[in-house]
Amino acid sequence: MSTLKVNKIENTATSNGGVEIDNTGHVKIDNLQMPTAGNLSNRNLIINGAMNVAQRGTSSTGQGYQTVDRFRNVTTTLTATQSQQSLSSGDPFDEGFRFFYRQENTSTSTAAGARISIYQRIENQNISQSGWKYTDPNSFLTLSFWARASVAQTYCAQITTQDTSGRNYPMTFALSADTWTKVTKKIPGNSNLSFTTGNDIGLALFFVPFFGTDRTDSGVSVDTWAAYANGTQLPDMTSTWANTSGATFDITGVQLEVGEMATPFEHRSYGDEMARCQRYYEQHKQNGSQFQTCGQGSVLGTKFYTTIFYRVEKRAVPSVAVSSGAKFEVGLPSSKTNVSADEFYDPGTAACRMRIELVSGTTNGQAGQCAFDGNQCSNASINIDAEL
């Protein structure tokens, strides 16, 4: 048997068409890198990496999960406005991105304890069952993303694991002012890594505009795994961004995939991305002045009971709360209006019960319908939260 060896099958009708195998065995079709491991679909371990979904809102001065779903921020000493922003041009726009996540520095501080970071936590089971041989240094994850900042300097990212032997993988990347830059990092496995099939935190991916010296050290090595320690998370950072009020840091197109080469971003449909986000958080939201139905139920004593069914089963038993000022109309033979939710209880991963205190004059067993009272509130919501 003879072997025919080729490194490229070219379509001569185009300038870049064809199939190419480079000297390391990686395959490109029409100059697009094909996966070197893992799945052709569902490659991206990051949820909402295109920043399309923002159930809670599009701008907030608060910390935590406030705007773009699955991405949260944390600040100390520094303060920031986080927001979902629209794209109308530029390299990310040309690759299909229409939104990005922004952190705007609304104060200045270079104190040792100052910090600002953006991160997403990934479930243990999503890492352990991804196909990554995470204890093998010859098996890789590849991180790719678009980043832009108003201040030119070197910024940091890191991956941390959350098991009892926590590990840390610090990275750096340089940005020119106001210029979108595609960043790609290859992350090897390590014999100290351990992940389970649980629904708790497996690893977390951080983007860091600034950490003060309480969390950095000049001796930290980048692009390598080390034991996690709070004071040696990252190398010492340039403080220009942190010392510039109004400085911005933007990201979009975040992809973390199995394999040693970055592939084109896996654009998912809005509905698919929304459902993935709703595993962790969803809202049943009032729509303007309309009477938005919440559920059907019945009267027991002076209380009305109804079941709230979640659109997507949750990662874990969630907390359920109603937004401030929310009012409900309970439709009964003698209509009861402008009442507030008294309690959410018996929550599960698929549904919970809501109890509403009514006025007297009701009859046990009366059936009715519960809806947001559009005359009393125009932006109310029931918030179901099972975030990591």
LUMROSE-523132 format. One record per residue (C-alpha): y, z, x; residue number from 1. Coordinates in Angstrom, 2 decimals. Layout:
% residues N
v, w, u, resi
Y, Z, X, NUM
...
This chain:
% residues 388
v, w, u, resi
0.00, 0.00, 0.00, 1
3.42, -0.92, 1.34, 2
6.71, 0.87, 0.67, 3
10.00, -0.85, -0.07, 4
12.95, 1.26, 1.05, 5
16.44, 0.59, -0.31, 6
19.58, 2.67, -0.45, 7
21.54, 0.63, -2.98, 8
20.93, -1.77, -5.86, 9
24.31, -3.35, -6.47, 10
25.84, -5.07, -9.45, 11
27.86, -7.76, -7.71, 12
29.87, -8.48, -10.87, 13
31.83, -5.25, -10.42, 14
33.46, -3.51, -7.48, 15
31.59, -0.25, -7.89, 16
28.56, -0.98, -10.02, 17
24.97, -0.29, -9.12, 18
22.55, 2.44, -8.13, 19
23.00, 4.13, -4.77, 20
20.80, 6.65, -2.95, 21
22.69, 8.33, -0.13, 22
21.20, 9.59, 3.13, 23
20.37, 12.97, 1.56, 24
18.48, 11.47, -1.36, 25
21.18, 11.98, -4.01, 26
21.47, 9.32, -6.68, 27
24.71, 7.81, -7.94, 28
25.00, 5.32, -10.79, 29
28.28, 3.39, -10.88, 30
29.65, 5.98, -8.41, 31
28.87, 8.90, -10.76, 32
26.72, 11.66, -9.25, 33
23.50, 12.32, -11.14, 34
22.07, 15.86, -11.48, 35
20.06, 17.00, -8.49, 36
18.27, 19.67, -10.53, 37
18.29, 21.18, -13.99, 38
18.82, 19.44, -17.31, 39
20.58, 16.18, -18.11, 40
22.14, 17.88, -21.15, 41
23.13, 21.52, -21.63, 42
23.85, 21.66, -17.91, 43
27.02, 23.66, -18.09, 44
26.43, 27.42, -18.03, 45
30.10, 27.96, -18.90, 46
31.04, 28.05, -22.59, 47
34.31, 26.40, -23.63, 48
35.02, 25.12, -20.13, 49
37.30, 22.43, -21.59, 50
39.40, 25.19, -23.23, 51
39.16, 23.51, -26.66, 52
38.43, 26.58, -28.79, 53
40.99, 29.37, -29.31, 54
40.00, 31.30, -32.43, 55
42.24, 34.31, -31.81, 56
45.44, 32.37, -31.15, 57
47.18, 30.23, -28.56, 58
49.46, 32.75, -26.81, 59
49.37, 36.47, -26.09, 60
50.91, 39.05, -23.77, 61
47.84, 41.27, -24.24, 62
44.85, 41.69, -21.95, 63
41.23, 40.82, -22.58, 64
40.01, 38.19, -25.02, 65
43.21, 37.02, -26.68, 66
43.44, 33.22, -26.65, 67
40.95, 30.69, -25.24, 68
37.46, 31.74, -26.33, 69
35.06, 33.22, -23.76, 70
37.81, 33.58, -21.15, 71
39.52, 36.91, -20.72, 72
42.12, 38.25, -18.33, 73
42.79, 41.58, -16.71, 74
46.05, 42.72, -15.15, 75
47.16, 45.83, -13.26, 76
50.80, 46.43, -12.30, 77
51.46, 42.73, -12.89, 78
51.97, 41.50, -16.45, 79
51.16, 38.06, -17.80, 80
51.22, 35.78, -20.80, 81
47.94, 33.99, -21.37, 82
47.88, 30.82, -23.45, 83
46.08, 27.66, -24.46, 84
48.22, 24.68, -23.46, 85
47.96, 20.98, -24.28, 86
47.48, 18.17, -21.76, 87
49.12, 14.79, -22.28, 88
48.71, 13.12, -18.87, 89
47.34, 13.56, -15.37, 90
43.94, 13.37, -13.73, 91
42.22, 15.94, -16.01, 92
43.63, 14.09, -19.04, 93
42.09, 10.86, -17.75, 94
38.71, 12.63, -17.60, 95
38.94, 13.60, -21.28, 96
40.53, 17.05, -21.13, 97
43.20, 17.82, -23.70, 98
43.69, 21.56, -23.16, 99
43.97, 24.05, -20.33, 100
44.19, 27.83, -19.97, 101
47.40, 29.24, -18.46, 102
48.37, 32.55, -16.93, 103
52.11, 33.02, -16.51, 104
53.35, 35.86, -14.32, 105
55.96, 37.76, -16.34, 106
56.71, 40.36, -13.65, 107
56.52, 40.67, -9.89, 108
54.42, 43.03, -7.84, 109
52.65, 42.89, -4.51, 110
51.48, 46.51, -4.70, 111
48.11, 47.38, -3.26, 112
46.75, 48.03, -6.75, 113
48.19, 44.89, -8.33, 114
45.77, 42.34, -9.74, 115
45.48, 39.47, -12.16, 116
42.32, 37.53, -12.84, 117
40.68, 35.28, -15.44, 118
36.94, 35.45, -15.98, 119
33.92, 34.58, -18.06, 120
30.78, 36.70, -18.30, 121
27.42, 34.93, -18.61, 122
24.31, 36.42, -20.20, 123
21.40, 37.43, -17.97, 124
18.95, 35.21, -19.84, 125
21.16, 32.15, -19.43, 126
21.02, 32.55, -15.65, 127
17.37, 33.55, -15.28, 128
16.17, 30.67, -17.48, 129
18.56, 28.01, -16.17, 130
16.14, 26.54, -13.63, 131
18.05, 27.96, -10.67, 132
15.71, 29.50, -8.10, 133
18.25, 32.22, -7.51, 134
16.33, 34.07, -4.77, 135
15.97, 30.86, -2.72, 136
18.87, 30.05, -0.35, 137
17.89, 26.38, -0.61, 138
18.47, 26.32, -4.37, 139
22.03, 25.99, -5.60, 140
24.52, 26.34, -8.38, 141
27.56, 24.09, -8.22, 142
30.93, 25.20, -9.57, 143
33.58, 22.61, -10.35, 144
36.95, 22.92, -12.08, 145
40.48, 21.58, -12.23, 146
43.25, 23.95, -11.13, 147
47.03, 23.80, -10.87, 148
49.69, 26.34, -9.93, 149
53.47, 26.29, -9.75, 150
53.30, 27.96, -6.32, 151
51.59, 26.31, -3.35, 152
49.18, 28.69, -1.63, 153
45.51, 29.57, -1.23, 154
43.91, 31.17, -4.29, 155
40.55, 32.82, -4.79, 156
37.52, 32.74, -7.04, 157
34.41, 34.90, -7.01, 158
31.04, 35.25, -8.65, 159
29.69, 38.76, -9.14, 160
26.34, 39.94, -10.41, 161
26.01, 42.92, -12.70, 162
22.60, 44.37, -11.82, 163
22.13, 47.68, -10.01, 164
22.36, 45.98, -6.60, 165
25.57, 44.12, -7.49, 166
26.39, 41.16, -5.27, 167
29.60, 39.25, -4.67, 168
30.27, 35.62, -3.67, 169
33.98, 35.06, -2.76, 170
35.57, 31.61, -2.50, 171
39.02, 30.24, -1.67, 172
40.83, 27.03, -2.60, 173
44.26, 25.66, -1.71, 174
46.67, 24.21, -4.29, 175
49.85, 22.22, -3.84, 176
52.70, 23.11, -6.19, 177
52.45, 21.61, -9.68, 178
49.53, 19.35, -8.77, 179
46.15, 19.27, -10.47, 180
43.35, 19.62, -7.89, 181
39.62, 19.19, -8.45, 182
37.74, 22.05, -6.76, 183
34.00, 22.00, -6.08, 184
31.95, 24.84, -4.60, 185
28.20, 24.98, -3.83, 186
26.62, 28.41, -4.28, 187
23.19, 29.12, -2.77, 188
20.57, 31.52, -4.01, 189
20.02, 34.83, -2.24, 190
17.00, 37.08, -1.89, 191
18.98, 40.05, -3.23, 192
19.77, 38.42, -6.59, 193
17.98, 39.60, -9.70, 194
18.39, 38.55, -13.34, 195
16.54, 39.53, -16.50, 196
15.87, 37.89, -19.87, 197
18.31, 40.26, -21.58, 198
21.47, 39.45, -23.51, 199
23.69, 41.64, -21.31, 200
25.89, 40.52, -18.42, 201
24.07, 38.55, -15.73, 202
26.98, 37.30, -13.65, 203
30.71, 36.82, -14.02, 204
32.92, 34.01, -12.74, 205
36.48, 35.03, -11.76, 206
39.59, 33.00, -10.96, 207
42.14, 35.11, -9.09, 208
45.85, 34.27, -8.74, 209
46.34, 37.60, -6.96, 210
44.57, 40.77, -5.84, 211
46.42, 43.46, -3.90, 212
44.94, 45.07, -0.81, 213
43.07, 47.73, -2.82, 214
40.55, 44.96, -3.60, 215
40.82, 42.75, -0.52, 216
40.10, 42.99, 3.19, 217
40.87, 40.75, 6.17, 218
37.23, 40.93, 7.25, 219
35.74, 39.47, 4.05, 220
33.75, 36.28, 4.65, 221
33.97, 33.54, 2.04, 222
31.22, 31.25, 0.73, 223
28.49, 33.80, 1.35, 224
26.77, 36.55, -0.64, 225
27.49, 40.19, 0.20, 226
27.04, 43.57, -1.42, 227
29.71, 44.18, -4.04, 228
32.31, 46.79, -3.13, 229
35.55, 47.23, -5.01, 230
37.69, 47.29, -1.85, 231
36.16, 44.19, -0.24, 232
35.91, 41.73, -3.10, 233
38.09, 39.00, -1.56, 234
39.90, 38.17, 1.69, 235
43.53, 39.26, 1.86, 236
45.63, 37.03, -0.38, 237
49.02, 35.40, -0.03, 238
51.47, 37.25, -2.29, 239
53.93, 34.44, -3.10, 240
52.58, 33.77, -6.60, 241
52.51, 37.48, -7.47, 242
56.07, 37.89, -6.25, 243
57.39, 34.97, -8.35, 244
58.35, 35.78, -11.92, 245
57.43, 32.86, -14.17, 246
54.79, 31.51, -11.78, 247
51.94, 29.75, -13.58, 248
48.23, 29.27, -12.87, 249
46.25, 26.73, -14.91, 250
42.55, 25.85, -15.16, 251
40.40, 23.47, -17.16, 252
37.14, 21.58, -16.84, 253
35.17, 24.60, -15.64, 254
31.53, 23.74, -15.06, 255
28.76, 25.81, -13.45, 256
25.48, 23.92, -13.18, 257
22.12, 24.02, -11.45, 258
21.95, 21.70, -8.45, 259
23.78, 21.10, -5.19, 260
26.14, 18.36, -6.39, 261
28.84, 18.41, -9.05, 262
28.13, 16.01, -11.91, 263
30.70, 14.66, -14.41, 264
31.87, 17.36, -16.81, 265
29.60, 17.84, -19.81, 266
31.97, 17.23, -22.73, 267
30.48, 18.82, -25.83, 268
31.61, 18.24, -29.40, 269
34.13, 20.69, -30.85, 270
31.54, 21.87, -33.39, 271
28.95, 22.51, -30.69, 272
31.43, 24.43, -28.53, 273
32.68, 26.43, -31.52, 274
29.15, 27.52, -32.43, 275
28.51, 28.64, -28.85, 276
31.73, 30.67, -28.94, 277
30.83, 32.18, -32.32, 278
27.70, 33.74, -30.83, 279
30.20, 36.16, -29.26, 280
33.13, 36.17, -31.69, 281
34.07, 34.67, -35.02, 282
36.79, 35.03, -37.62, 283
36.68, 34.74, -41.39, 284
40.29, 33.76, -41.78, 285
42.79, 33.52, -44.62, 286
44.25, 30.05, -44.96, 287
47.93, 30.38, -45.83, 288
48.59, 31.32, -49.45, 289
45.18, 30.25, -50.70, 290
42.66, 32.72, -52.07, 291
39.91, 32.45, -49.45, 292
36.53, 33.66, -50.74, 293
34.79, 36.30, -48.63, 294
31.69, 36.97, -50.70, 295
30.14, 38.05, -53.98, 296
29.04, 41.55, -54.85, 297
28.98, 44.29, -57.43, 298
30.51, 47.64, -58.40, 299
29.01, 51.05, -57.71, 300
31.17, 53.92, -58.92, 301
34.73, 53.05, -57.97, 302
33.75, 50.86, -55.02, 303
32.98, 47.17, -54.72, 304
30.25, 46.12, -52.28, 305
29.81, 42.65, -50.79, 306
27.91, 41.13, -47.87, 307
29.70, 39.25, -45.10, 308
27.36, 36.63, -43.65, 309
28.15, 35.45, -40.12, 310
28.32, 31.73, -39.45, 311
26.32, 32.16, -36.21, 312
23.91, 34.95, -35.34, 313
25.55, 37.23, -32.81, 314
24.52, 38.03, -29.26, 315
24.25, 41.70, -30.23, 316
25.25, 43.94, -33.15, 317
29.01, 43.31, -33.37, 318
31.98, 45.42, -34.25, 319
33.59, 44.25, -37.49, 320
37.20, 44.90, -38.43, 321
39.85, 43.50, -40.69, 322
43.27, 42.52, -39.36, 323
46.27, 44.70, -40.11, 324
47.81, 44.10, -43.51, 325
44.86, 42.23, -44.98, 326
44.57, 42.52, -48.75, 327
41.80, 41.39, -51.05, 328
41.46, 40.38, -54.65, 329
38.28, 41.47, -56.35, 330
37.57, 39.34, -59.40, 331
35.95, 41.42, -62.16, 332
36.09, 41.26, -65.97, 333
39.23, 43.37, -65.54, 334
40.67, 41.87, -62.33, 335
41.45, 44.25, -59.46, 336
43.99, 42.93, -56.97, 337
45.81, 43.94, -53.83, 338
43.15, 46.27, -52.47, 339
42.13, 46.97, -48.87, 340
38.76, 47.02, -47.16, 341
37.54, 50.60, -46.99, 342
34.63, 50.23, -44.57, 343
32.32, 47.79, -42.83, 344
28.86, 49.23, -42.38, 345
25.19, 48.44, -41.77, 346
26.14, 45.67, -39.32, 347
23.36, 43.47, -37.99, 348
23.37, 40.38, -35.84, 349
23.49, 38.11, -38.92, 350
25.50, 40.00, -41.56, 351
27.19, 43.26, -42.54, 352
28.37, 44.91, -45.73, 353
31.98, 45.48, -46.74, 354
33.11, 48.22, -49.12, 355
36.38, 48.12, -51.05, 356
37.89, 51.09, -52.89, 357
38.90, 50.15, -56.43, 358
40.89, 51.91, -59.10, 359
39.23, 53.64, -62.04, 360
38.01, 51.82, -65.10, 361
35.16, 49.87, -63.48, 362
31.56, 49.81, -64.66, 363
28.51, 50.19, -62.44, 364
26.73, 46.90, -61.92, 365
29.69, 44.67, -62.70, 366
29.41, 41.50, -60.62, 367
32.45, 39.96, -59.02, 368
33.90, 37.89, -56.25, 369
35.99, 39.06, -53.31, 370
38.69, 36.92, -51.71, 371
41.65, 37.33, -49.41, 372
44.68, 37.86, -51.65, 373
46.87, 34.92, -50.76, 374
49.85, 36.47, -52.56, 375
49.76, 39.54, -50.33, 376
48.76, 38.19, -46.91, 377
48.90, 34.74, -45.36, 378
47.30, 35.23, -41.93, 379
44.59, 37.85, -42.40, 380
41.11, 37.77, -40.92, 381
37.81, 39.59, -40.68, 382
37.00, 39.75, -36.95, 383
33.38, 39.89, -35.82, 384
33.10, 40.73, -32.14, 385
29.96, 40.75, -29.97, 386
31.62, 39.78, -26.68, 387
30.15, 40.67, -23.32, 388
